[in-house]
């Protein structure tokens, strides 16, 4: 049995080991997370493109019921993607917010009409 010295009380190597393992897992898992993030981004872009195409090309020719059905389909796709997409990290979220505030991420469709 190990004798506990007075300066040793309350010190455990477990937090240090846990931190180290967390860093290793993050590094090892980085390529998979990058691929998943890229796939999610592409899926969102597909939904966005489909919505714009519907608005620009199809909407004037649809009945209200057809427009509602197309919207429901797009909404279902978006909700499914939201459910499976990984939550962005705090740093990425802050960077995106800064880009929006700086006006570097704007689209004509988002402007005032």
C-alpha distances in whole Angstrom, upper triangle without the diagonal:
4,6,9,13,16,17,14,15,17,17,16,17,18,22,22,22,24,27,27,27,30,32,31,33,35,37,37,38,41,44,44,44,47,48,48,49,52,53,53,55,58,58,58,61,63,63,64,67,68,68,70,73,73,74,76,78,78,78,81,82,80,81,79,77,76,75,72,71,71,69,67,66,65,63,61,60,59,57,55,54,53,51,49,49,46,46,46,44,44,45,48,49,50,52,54,55,56,58,60,60,61,64,63,62,65,68,72,71,69,71,74,77
4,6,9,13,14,11,12,14,14,13,14,17,20,20,20,22,25,24,25,28,30,30,31,34,35,35,37,39,42,42,42,45,47,47,48,51,52,52,54,56,57,57,60,61,62,63,65,67,67,69,71,72,73,75,77,77,77,80,81,79,80,78,76,76,74,72,71,70,68,66,65,64,62,60,59,58,56,54,53,52,50,48,48,45,44,45,42,42,43,46,47,47,49,52,52,53,55,57,58,59,61,60,60,63,66,70,69,67,69,72,75
4,6,10,11,10,11,13,13,14,16,18,21,21,22,24,26,26,28,30,31,32,34,36,37,37,39,41,45,45,44,47,49,49,50,53,54,54,55,58,59,59,61,63,63,64,67,69,69,71,73,74,74,77,78,78,78,82,83,81,82,79,78,77,76,73,73,72,69,68,67,66,63,62,61,59,58,56,55,53,52,50,50,46,46,46,43,43,44,47,48,48,50,53,53,54,56,58,58,59,62,61,61,64,67,71,70,68,70,73,76
4,7,8,6,7,10,10,12,14,16,19,19,20,22,24,25,26,28,30,30,32,34,35,36,38,40,43,43,43,45,48,47,48,51,52,52,53,56,57,57,59,61,61,62,65,66,67,68,71,72,72,74,76,76,76,80,81,79,79,77,76,75,73,71,70,69,67,66,65,63,61,60,59,57,55,55,53,51,50,49,48,44,44,44,41,40,41,44,45,45,47,50,50,51,53,55,55,57,59,58,58,62,64,68,68,65,67,70,73
4,5,5,7,11,11,13,15,18,20,20,21,24,25,25,27,29,30,31,33,35,36,37,39,41,44,45,44,46,49,49,49,52,54,53,54,57,58,58,60,63,63,63,66,68,68,69,72,73,73,75,77,77,77,81,82,80,81,78,77,77,75,73,72,71,69,67,67,65,63,62,61,59,57,56,55,53,51,50,49,46,45,45,41,41,42,45,46,45,47,50,50,51,53,55,55,56,59,58,58,62,65,68,68,65,67,70,73
4,5,6,10,11,14,16,19,20,20,22,25,25,26,29,30,31,33,35,36,37,39,40,42,45,46,44,47,50,49,49,52,54,53,54,58,58,58,60,63,63,63,66,68,67,69,72,72,73,75,77,77,77,80,82,80,80,78,77,76,74,72,72,71,68,67,67,65,62,62,61,59,57,56,55,52,51,50,49,46,44,44,41,40,41,44,45,44,46,49,49,49,52,54,54,55,58,57,58,61,64,68,67,64,66,69,72
4,6,9,9,12,14,17,18,18,20,22,22,24,26,27,28,30,32,33,34,36,37,39,42,43,42,44,47,46,46,49,51,50,51,55,55,55,57,60,60,60,63,65,65,66,69,70,70,72,74,74,74,77,79,77,78,76,75,74,72,70,70,68,66,65,64,62,60,59,58,56,54,54,52,50,49,48,47,43,42,41,38,37,38,41,42,41,43,46,46,46,49,51,51,52,55,54,55,58,61,64,64,62,63,66,69
4,6,6,8,11,14,15,15,17,19,20,21,23,25,26,27,29,30,32,33,35,36,40,40,39,42,44,44,44,47,49,48,49,52,53,53,55,58,58,58,61,63,63,64,67,68,68,70,72,72,72,76,77,75,76,73,73,72,70,68,67,66,64,62,62,60,58,57,56,54,52,51,50,48,46,45,44,41,40,39,36,36,36,40,41,40,42,45,45,45,48,50,50,51,54,53,53,57,60,63,63,60,62,65,68
4,6,8,12,14,15,16,18,19,20,22,24,25,26,28,30,31,33,34,35,37,40,41,39,42,45,44,44,47,49,48,49,52,53,52,55,57,57,58,61,62,62,64,66,67,67,69,72,72,71,75,76,74,75,72,71,71,69,66,66,65,62,61,61,59,57,56,55,53,51,50,49,47,45,45,44,40,39,39,36,35,36,39,40,40,42,45,45,45,48,50,49,51,54,53,53,56,59,63,62,60,62,64,67
4,6,10,11,12,13,16,16,18,19,21,22,24,26,27,28,30,31,32,34,38,38,36,39,42,41,41,44,45,44,46,49,49,49,51,54,53,54,57,59,58,60,63,63,64,66,68,68,67,71,72,70,71,68,67,67,65,63,62,61,59,57,57,55,53,52,51,49,47,47,46,43,42,41,40,37,35,35,32,32,33,36,37,36,39,41,41,42,45,46,46,48,50,50,50,53,56,59,59,56,58,60,64
4,7,9,9,10,12,14,15,16,18,20,21,23,24,25,27,28,30,31,35,35,34,36,39,38,38,42,43,42,44,47,47,47,50,52,52,53,56,57,57,59,61,62,62,64,67,67,66,70,71,69,70,68,67,66,64,62,62,60,58,57,56,54,52,51,50,48,46,46,44,42,41,40,39,35,34,34,31,30,31,34,35,35,37,40,40,41,43,45,45,46,49,48,48,52,54,58,58,55,57,59,63
4,5,7,8,9,11,13,14,15,17,19,20,21,23,25,26,27,29,32,32,31,34,37,36,36,39,41,40,42,45,45,45,48,50,50,51,54,55,55,57,59,60,61,63,65,65,64,68,69,67,68,66,65,64,62,60,59,58,56,54,54,52,50,49,48,46,44,43,42,40,38,37,36,33,32,32,29,29,30,33,34,34,36,39,39,40,43,44,45,46,48,48,47,51,53,57,56,54,56,59,62
4,6,5,6,9,10,11,12,14,16,17,18,20,21,22,24,26,29,30,29,31,34,34,34,37,39,38,40,43,43,43,46,48,48,49,52,53,53,55,57,58,59,61,63,63,63,67,68,66,67,65,64,63,61,59,58,57,55,53,52,51,49,48,46,45,43,42,40,39,37,36,35,31,31,31,28,28,29,31,33,33,35,37,38,39,41,43,44,45,47,46,46,49,52,55,55,53,55,58,61
4,5,5,6,9,10,10,12,14,15,16,18,20,21,22,24,27,27,26,29,32,31,31,35,36,35,37,40,40,41,43,45,45,46,49,50,51,52,55,56,56,58,60,60,60,64,65,63,64,62,60,60,58,56,55,54,51,50,49,48,46,44,43,41,40,39,37,35,34,32,32,28,28,28,25,26,27,30,31,31,33,35,36,37,39,41,42,43,45,44,44,47,49,53,53,50,53,55,58
4,5,5,6,9,10,10,12,14,15,16,18,20,21,22,26,26,25,27,30,29,29,33,34,33,35,38,38,38,41,43,43,44,47,48,48,50,52,53,54,56,58,58,58,61,63,61,62,59,58,57,55,53,53,52,49,48,47,45,43,42,41,39,38,37,35,33,32,31,30,26,25,25,22,23,24,26,28,28,30,32,33,34,36,38,38,40,42,41,41,44,46,50,50,47,50,52,55
4,5,5,6,9,10,11,12,14,15,17,18,20,21,25,25,24,27,29,29,29,32,34,33,35,38,39,39,41,43,44,44,47,48,49,50,53,54,54,56,58,59,58,62,63,62,63,61,60,59,57,55,54,53,50,49,48,46,45,44,42,40,39,38,36,34,33,32,30,27,26,26,23,23,24,26,28,28,30,32,33,34,36,38,38,39,42,41,40,44,46,50,50,47,50,53,56
4,5,5,6,9,10,11,12,14,15,16,18,20,23,23,23,25,28,28,28,31,33,32,34,37,37,38,40,42,43,44,46,48,48,50,52,53,54,56,58,58,58,62,63,61,62,60,59,58,56,54,53,52,50,49,47,46,44,43,41,40,38,37,35,34,32,31,29,26,26,26,23,24,25,27,29,29,31,33,34,35,37,39,40,41,43,42,41,44,47,50,50,48,51,53,56
4,5,5,6,9,10,10,12,14,15,16,18,21,21,20,23,26,25,26,29,30,30,31,34,35,35,37,39,40,41,43,45,45,47,49,50,51,53,55,55,55,58,59,58,59,57,55,54,52,51,50,48,46,45,44,42,40,39,38,36,35,33,32,30,29,27,26,23,22,23,20,21,22,24,26,27,28,30,32,33,34,36,37,39,41,39,38,42,44,48,47,45,48,50,53
4,5,5,6,9,10,11,12,14,15,16,20,20,19,22,24,24,24,27,29,28,30,33,33,33,36,38,38,39,42,43,44,45,48,49,49,51,53,53,53,57,58,57,58,56,55,54,52,50,49,48,45,44,43,41,40,39,37,35,34,33,31,29,29,27,25,22,21,21,18,19,19,22,23,24,25,28,29,30,31,33,34,35,38,36,36,39,42,45,45,43,45,48,51
4,5,5,6,9,10,11,12,14,15,19,20,19,21,24,24,24,27,29,29,30,33,34,34,36,38,39,40,42,44,45,46,48,50,50,52,54,54,55,58,59,58,59,57,56,55,53,51,51,49,47,46,45,43,41,40,38,37,36,34,32,31,30,28,26,23,23,22,19,21,21,23,25,26,27,29,31,31,33,35,36,37,39,37,37,40,43,46,46,44,47,50,53
4,5,5,6,9,10,10,12,14,17,17,17,20,22,22,23,25,27,27,29,31,32,33,35,37,37,39,41,42,43,45,47,48,49,51,52,53,53,57,58,56,57,55,54,53,51,49,48,47,45,44,42,41,39,38,36,35,34,32,30,29,28,26,24,21,21,21,19,21,21,23,25,26,27,29,31,32,33,35,37,38,39,38,37,40,42,46,46,44,47,50,52
4,5,5,6,9,10,10,12,16,16,15,17,20,19,20,23,24,24,26,28,29,29,32,34,34,35,38,39,40,41,44,45,46,47,49,49,50,53,54,53,54,52,51,50,48,46,45,44,42,41,39,37,36,35,33,31,30,29,27,26,25,23,21,18,18,18,15,17,18,19,21,23,24,25,27,28,30,32,33,34,36,34,33,37,39,42,42,40,43,46,49
4,6,5,6,9,10,11,14,15,14,16,19,19,19,22,24,24,25,28,29,29,31,34,34,35,37,39,40,41,43,45,46,47,49,49,50,53,54,53,55,53,52,50,48,47,46,44,42,42,40,38,37,36,34,32,32,30,28,27,26,24,22,19,19,18,15,17,17,18,21,22,22,24,26,27,28,31,32,33,34,33,32,35,38,41,41,39,42,45,48
4,5,5,6,8,10,13,14,14,16,18,19,20,22,24,24,26,28,29,30,32,34,35,36,38,40,41,42,44,45,46,48,49,50,51,54,55,54,55,54,53,51,49,48,47,45,43,42,41,39,38,37,34,33,32,31,28,28,27,24,23,20,20,20,18,20,19,21,23,25,25,27,29,30,31,33,35,35,37,35,34,37,39,43,43,41,44,47,50
4,5,5,6,8,11,11,11,14,16,16,17,20,21,21,23,25,26,27,29,31,32,33,35,37,38,39,41,43,44,45,47,47,48,51,52,51,52,51,49,48,46,45,43,42,40,39,37,36,35,33,31,30,29,27,25,24,23,21,20,16,18,18,16,18,19,19,22,24,24,26,28,29,30,32,34,34,36,34,33,36,38,41,41,39,42,46,48
4,6,5,6,10,10,9,11,14,14,14,17,19,19,20,23,24,25,27,29,30,31,33,34,35,37,39,40,41,43,44,45,45,49,50,48,50,48,47,46,44,43,42,40,38,37,36,33,33,32,29,28,27,26,23,22,22,19,18,14,15,14,13,15,15,16,18,20,20,22,24,25,26,28,30,31,32,30,29,32,34,38,38,36,39,42,45
4,5,5,8,10,10,11,14,15,15,17,19,20,21,23,25,26,27,29,31,32,33,35,36,38,39,41,42,43,45,46,46,50,51,50,52,50,49,47,46,45,44,41,40,39,37,35,35,34,31,30,30,28,25,25,25,22,20,17,18,17,15,17,17,17,20,22,21,23,26,26,27,29,31,31,33,30,30,33,35,39,39,37,40,43,46
4,6,7,9,10,11,13,14,16,17,19,20,22,23,25,26,28,29,31,32,34,35,37,38,40,41,43,44,45,46,47,50,51,50,52,50,49,47,46,45,43,41,40,39,37,35,35,33,31,30,30,27,25,25,24,21,20,17,19,18,17,20,20,20,23,25,24,25,28,29,29,32,34,34,35,33,32,35,36,40,40,39,42,45,47
4,6,5,6,9,10,11,12,14,16,17,18,20,21,23,24,26,27,29,30,32,33,35,36,38,39,41,42,42,43,47,48,46,48,47,45,43,42,41,39,37,36,35,33,31,31,30,27,26,26,24,21,21,21,17,16,13,16,15,15,18,18,18,20,23,22,23,26,27,27,29,32,32,33,31,29,32,34,37,37,36,39,42,44
4,5,5,6,9,10,10,12,14,15,16,18,20,21,22,24,26,27,28,30,32,33,34,36,37,39,40,41,42,45,46,45,47,45,45,43,41,40,39,36,35,35,33,30,30,29,26,25,25,24,21,21,21,18,16,13,15,14,13,16,16,15,18,20,19,20,23,24,24,26,29,29,30,27,26,29,31,35,34,33,36,40,42
4,5,5,6,9,10,11,12,14,15,17,18,20,21,23,25,26,27,29,30,32,33,35,36,37,38,39,40,44,44,43,46,45,44,41,40,39,38,35,34,34,32,29,30,29,26,25,25,23,20,21,21,18,16,14,16,15,16,19,18,17,20,22,21,22,25,26,25,27,30,30,31,28,26,29,30,34,34,33,36,40,42
4,5,5,6,9,10,11,12,14,15,17,18,20,21,23,24,26,27,29,30,32,33,35,36,37,38,39,42,43,41,43,42,41,39,38,37,35,33,32,31,29,27,27,26,23,22,23,20,17,18,18,14,13,12,15,15,15,19,19,17,20,23,22,22,25,27,26,28,31,31,31,29,27,30,30,34,33,33,36,39,41
4,5,5,6,9,10,10,12,14,15,16,18,20,21,22,24,26,27,29,30,32,33,34,36,36,37,41,41,40,42,41,40,38,36,35,34,31,30,30,28,25,25,24,21,20,20,19,16,16,16,13,11,9,11,11,11,15,15,14,16,19,18,18,21,23,23,24,27,28,28,26,24,27,28,31,31,30,33,36,38
4,5,5,6,9,10,11,12,14,15,16,18,20,21,22,24,26,27,28,30,32,33,34,35,36,39,40,39,41,40,39,37,35,35,34,31,30,30,28,25,25,25,22,20,21,20,16,17,18,15,12,11,13,11,12,16,15,13,16,18,17,17,21,22,21,23,26,26,26,23,22,25,26,29,29,28,31,35,37
4,5,5,6,9,10,11,12,14,15,17,19,20,21,23,25,26,27,29,30,31,32,33,34,38,38,37,40,39,38,35,34,33,32,29,29,28,26,24,24,23,20,19,20,18,15,16,17,14,12,11,14,14,15,19,19,16,18,21,20,20,23,25,23,25,28,28,28,25,23,26,26,30,29,29,32,35,37
4,5,5,6,9,10,11,12,14,15,17,18,20,21,23,25,26,27,29,30,31,32,33,36,37,35,37,36,35,33,31,31,29,27,26,25,23,21,21,20,17,16,17,15,12,13,13,10,8,8,11,12,14,17,18,15,17,20,20,19,22,24,23,24,27,28,27,25,23,25,25,29,28,27,31,34,36
4,5,5,6,9,10,11,12,14,15,16,18,20,21,23,24,26,27,28,30,30,31,35,36,34,36,35,35,32,30,30,29,26,25,25,23,20,20,20,17,15,16,15,11,12,13,11,8,7,9,9,11,15,15,12,14,17,16,15,18,20,19,20,23,24,24,21,19,21,22,26,25,24,28,31,33
4,5,5,6,9,10,11,12,14,15,16,18,20,21,22,24,26,27,28,29,30,33,34,33,36,35,34,32,30,30,28,26,25,25,23,20,21,20,17,16,18,16,13,14,16,13,10,11,13,12,14,18,17,14,16,19,17,16,19,21,19,20,24,24,24,21,18,21,21,24,24,24,27,30,32
4,5,5,6,9,10,11,13,14,15,17,19,20,21,23,25,26,27,27,28,32,32,31,33,33,32,29,28,27,26,23,23,22,20,18,18,18,14,14,15,13,10,12,14,11,9,11,14,14,16,20,20,17,18,21,20,19,22,24,22,23,26,27,26,23,21,22,22,25,24,24,28,31,32
4,5,5,6,9,10,11,12,14,15,17,19,20,21,23,24,26,26,27,30,31,30,32,30,30,27,26,25,24,21,20,20,18,15,16,15,12,11,12,11,7,9,11,8,6,8,11,11,14,18,18,15,15,19,18,16,19,22,20,20,24,25,24,22,19,21,20,24,22,22,26,29,30
4,5,5,6,9,10,10,12,14,15,16,18,20,21,22,24,25,25,29,30,29,31,30,30,27,25,25,24,21,20,21,19,16,16,17,13,12,14,13,10,11,13,12,9,11,12,11,14,17,17,14,14,18,16,14,17,19,17,17,21,22,21,18,15,17,17,20,19,19,23,26,27
4,5,5,6,9,10,10,12,14,15,16,18,20,21,22,23,24,27,28,27,30,29,29,26,24,24,23,20,19,20,18,15,16,16,13,12,15,14,10,13,15,13,11,13,15,15,18,21,21,17,18,21,20,17,20,22,20,20,24,24,23,20,17,19,18,21,20,20,24,27,28
4,5,5,6,9,10,11,13,14,15,17,19,20,21,21,22,26,26,25,27,26,26,23,21,21,20,17,16,17,14,12,13,13,9,9,12,10,7,10,12,11,10,13,15,15,19,22,22,19,19,22,21,19,21,24,22,21,25,26,24,22,19,20,19,22,20,20,24,27,28
4,5,5,6,9,10,11,12,14,15,17,18,20,20,21,24,25,24,26,25,25,22,20,20,19,16,15,16,14,11,11,12,9,7,10,11,7,9,12,12,10,13,14,14,18,20,20,17,16,20,19,16,18,21,19,18,22,23,21,19,16,17,16,18,17,17,20,23,24
4,5,5,6,8,10,10,12,14,15,16,18,19,20,23,24,23,26,25,25,23,20,21,20,17,16,17,15,12,14,15,12,10,14,14,11,13,16,15,13,16,17,16,20,22,22,18,18,21,19,16,19,21,18,18,22,22,20,18,15,15,14,16,15,16,19,22,23
4,5,5,6,9,10,10,12,14,15,16,16,18,21,22,21,24,23,23,20,18,19,18,14,14,16,13,10,13,13,10,10,14,13,11,14,16,15,14,17,19,19,23,25,25,21,21,24,23,20,22,25,22,21,25,26,23,22,18,18,16,18,17,18,21,24,24
4,5,5,6,9,10,11,12,14,15,15,16,19,20,19,21,20,20,17,15,16,15,11,11,12,10,7,9,10,7,7,11,11,9,12,15,15,14,17,18,19,22,25,25,22,21,24,23,20,22,24,22,21,24,26,23,22,18,18,16,18,15,16,20,22,23
4,5,5,6,9,10,11,12,14,15,15,18,20,19,21,20,21,18,16,17,16,13,12,14,13,9,11,13,11,9,13,14,12,13,17,17,16,18,19,19,22,24,24,21,20,23,21,18,20,22,19,18,21,23,20,19,15,14,12,14,12,13,16,19,19
4,5,5,6,9,10,10,12,13,14,17,18,18,21,21,21,18,16,17,17,13,13,16,14,11,13,15,13,12,16,17,15,17,20,20,18,21,22,22,25,27,27,23,23,25,24,21,22,25,22,20,24,24,21,20,17,16,13,14,12,14,18,20,20
4,5,5,6,9,10,10,10,12,15,16,15,18,18,18,15,13,14,14,10,10,13,10,8,11,13,11,11,15,15,14,17,19,20,19,22,23,24,27,29,30,26,25,28,27,23,25,27,25,23,27,28,25,24,20,19,16,17,14,16,20,22,21
4,5,5,6,9,10,10,10,14,15,14,16,16,16,14,11,12,12,9,8,11,10,7,10,12,11,11,14,16,15,16,19,20,19,22,23,23,27,28,29,25,24,27,26,22,24,26,24,21,25,26,23,22,19,17,14,15,12,14,17,19,18
4,5,5,6,8,10,10,13,15,15,17,17,18,16,13,15,15,12,11,15,14,11,13,16,15,14,18,19,18,19,22,23,22,25,25,25,28,29,30,26,25,27,26,22,23,26,23,21,24,25,21,21,17,15,12,12,9,12,15,17,16
4,5,5,6,7,9,12,13,13,16,17,18,15,12,15,15,11,12,15,14,12,15,17,15,16,19,20,19,21,24,24,24,27,27,27,31,32,33,29,28,30,29,26,27,29,26,24,27,28,25,24,21,19,15,15,13,15,18,20,19
4,6,5,5,6,9,10,10,13,13,14,11,9,11,12,8,9,12,12,10,13,15,15,15,18,20,19,21,24,25,24,27,28,28,32,34,34,30,29,32,31,27,28,31,28,26,29,30,27,26,23,21,17,17,14,16,19,20,19
4,6,6,5,8,10,10,13,13,15,12,9,12,13,10,10,14,14,12,14,17,17,16,19,21,21,22,25,26,25,28,29,29,32,33,34,30,29,31,30,26,27,29,26,24,27,28,24,24,21,19,15,14,11,14,16,17,15
4,6,7,8,10,12,15,15,17,15,12,16,17,13,14,17,17,15,18,20,19,19,23,24,23,25,28,29,28,31,31,31,34,35,35,32,30,32,31,27,28,30,27,25,28,28,25,24,21,19,15,13,11,14,16,17,15
4,6,7,8,10,13,15,16,13,12,15,16,13,14,18,17,15,19,21,20,20,24,25,24,26,29,30,29,32,33,33,36,38,38,34,33,35,34,30,31,33,30,28,31,32,28,28,25,22,18,17,15,18,20,21,19
4,6,5,6,10,12,13,10,9,12,12,10,12,15,14,14,17,19,18,19,22,24,24,25,28,29,29,32,33,33,37,38,39,35,34,36,35,32,33,35,32,30,33,34,30,30,27,24,21,20,17,20,22,22,20
4,5,5,8,9,11,9,7,10,12,9,10,14,14,14,16,19,19,19,22,24,24,25,28,29,29,32,32,33,36,38,38,35,33,36,35,31,32,34,31,29,32,33,29,30,26,24,20,19,16,18,20,20,18
4,6,8,10,13,11,9,13,15,13,14,17,18,17,20,22,22,23,26,27,28,29,31,33,33,36,36,36,40,41,41,38,36,38,38,34,34,36,34,31,34,35,31,32,28,26,22,20,17,20,21,21,18
4,7,10,11,9,9,13,14,13,15,17,18,18,20,22,23,24,26,28,28,30,32,33,33,37,37,38,42,43,44,40,39,41,40,36,37,39,37,34,37,38,34,34,31,28,25,23,20,23,25,25,22
4,6,8,6,6,9,10,10,12,14,15,15,18,19,20,21,24,25,26,27,30,31,31,35,36,36,40,41,42,39,37,40,39,36,36,39,36,34,36,38,34,35,31,29,25,24,21,23,25,25,23
4,5,5,6,9,10,11,12,14,16,17,18,20,21,23,24,26,27,29,30,32,33,36,37,38,42,43,44,41,39,41,41,37,38,40,38,36,38,40,37,37,34,31,28,27,23,25,27,27,24
4,6,5,6,9,10,10,12,14,15,16,18,20,21,22,24,26,26,28,30,31,34,35,36,40,41,42,39,37,39,39,35,36,38,37,34,36,38,35,36,32,30,27,26,22,24,25,25,23
4,5,5,6,9,10,10,12,14,15,16,18,20,21,22,24,25,27,29,30,33,34,36,39,41,42,39,37,40,40,36,36,40,38,35,37,40,37,37,34,31,29,28,24,26,28,28,26
4,5,5,6,9,10,11,12,14,15,17,18,20,21,23,24,26,28,29,32,33,34,38,40,41,38,36,39,39,35,35,38,36,34,37,38,35,35,32,30,27,26,23,24,27,27,25
4,5,5,6,9,10,11,12,14,15,16,18,20,21,22,24,26,27,30,30,32,35,37,38,35,33,36,35,32,32,35,33,30,33,35,32,32,28,26,23,23,19,21,23,23,22
4,5,5,6,9,10,10,12,14,15,16,18,20,21,22,24,25,29,29,31,34,35,37,34,32,35,35,31,32,35,33,30,33,35,32,33,29,27,25,24,21,22,24,24,23
4,5,5,6,9,10,11,12,14,15,17,18,20,21,23,24,28,29,30,34,36,37,34,32,35,36,32,33,36,34,32,34,37,34,34,30,29,26,26,22,24,27,27,26
4,5,5,6,9,10,11,12,14,15,17,18,20,22,22,26,27,28,32,34,35,32,30,33,33,29,30,33,31,29,32,34,31,31,27,25,23,23,19,21,24,25,24
4,5,5,6,9,10,10,12,14,15,16,18,20,21,24,24,26,30,31,32,29,27,30,30,27,27,30,29,26,29,31,28,29,25,23,21,21,18,19,22,22,22
4,6,5,6,9,10,10,12,14,15,16,19,20,23,24,26,29,31,33,30,28,31,31,28,29,32,30,28,31,33,31,31,27,26,24,25,21,22,25,26,25
4,5,5,6,9,10,11,12,14,15,17,18,22,23,25,29,31,32,29,28,31,31,28,29,32,30,28,31,33,31,31,27,26,24,25,21,22,26,27,26
4,5,5,6,9,10,11,12,14,16,16,20,21,22,26,28,29,26,24,28,28,24,25,28,27,24,28,30,27,27,23,22,20,21,18,19,22,24,24
4,5,5,6,8,10,10,12,14,15,18,19,21,24,26,28,25,23,26,27,23,24,27,26,24,27,29,27,27,23,22,21,22,19,19,22,24,24
4,5,5,6,9,10,11,13,14,18,19,21,25,27,29,26,24,28,28,25,26,30,28,26,30,32,30,29,26,25,24,26,22,22,26,28,28
4,6,5,6,9,10,11,12,16,17,19,23,25,27,24,23,26,26,23,25,28,26,25,28,30,28,27,24,24,22,24,21,21,25,27,27
4,5,5,6,9,10,10,14,15,16,20,22,24,21,19,23,23,20,21,24,23,21,25,27,25,24,21,21,20,22,19,19,22,25,25
4,5,5,6,9,10,13,14,16,20,22,24,21,20,23,24,21,22,26,25,23,26,29,27,27,23,23,23,25,22,21,25,27,28
4,5,5,7,9,12,14,17,20,23,25,22,21,25,25,23,24,27,27,25,28,31,29,28,25,25,25,27,24,24,28,30,31
4,5,5,6,10,11,14,17,20,22,19,18,22,22,19,21,24,23,22,26,28,26,25,22,23,22,25,23,22,26,28,29
4,6,5,8,9,11,15,17,19,17,16,19,20,18,19,22,22,21,24,26,25,24,21,22,22,25,22,21,25,27,29
4,6,8,10,13,16,19,21,19,18,22,23,20,22,25,25,24,27,29,29,28,25,26,26,28,26,25,29,31,32
4,7,9,12,15,18,20,18,18,22,22,20,22,25,25,25,28,30,29,28,25,26,26,29,27,26,30,32,34
4,6,9,12,15,17,14,14,18,19,17,19,22,21,21,24,26,26,24,21,23,23,27,25,24,27,30,32
4,6,9,12,14,12,12,16,17,16,18,21,21,21,24,25,25,24,21,24,25,28,27,25,29,31,33
4,6,9,12,10,9,13,14,13,15,18,18,18,21,23,23,22,20,22,24,27,26,24,27,30,32
4,7,8,6,6,10,11,10,12,15,15,16,18,20,20,19,17,20,22,25,25,23,25,28,31
4,5,5,6,9,10,11,12,14,15,17,19,20,21,20,19,22,24,28,27,25,28,31,33
4,6,5,6,9,10,11,12,14,15,17,18,20,19,18,22,24,28,27,25,27,30,33
4,5,5,6,9,10,11,12,14,15,16,18,17,17,20,23,27,27,25,27,30,33
4,5,5,6,9,10,11,12,14,15,17,15,14,18,20,24,24,22,24,27,30
4,5,5,6,9,10,11,12,14,15,15,14,16,19,23,22,20,22,25,28
4,5,5,6,9,10,11,12,14,14,14,17,20,23,23,21,22,25,28
4,5,5,6,9,10,10,12,11,11,15,18,21,22,20,21,24,27
4,5,5,6,9,10,11,10,9,12,15,18,19,16,18,21,24
4,5,5,6,9,10,10,10,12,15,19,19,16,17,20,23
4,5,5,6,9,9,10,12,16,19,20,17,18,21,24
4,5,5,6,5,6,9,13,16,17,15,16,19,22
4,5,5,6,5,7,11,14,15,12,13,16,19
4,5,8,9,10,14,16,17,14,14,16,20
4,6,8,10,13,16,18,15,15,17,21
4,6,6,10,12,14,11,11,14,17
4,6,10,12,15,13,13,16,19
4,7,10,12,10,11,15,18
4,7,8,7,8,12,14
4,5,5,7,11,12
4,5,5,8,9
4,6,8,8
4,7,9
4,6
4
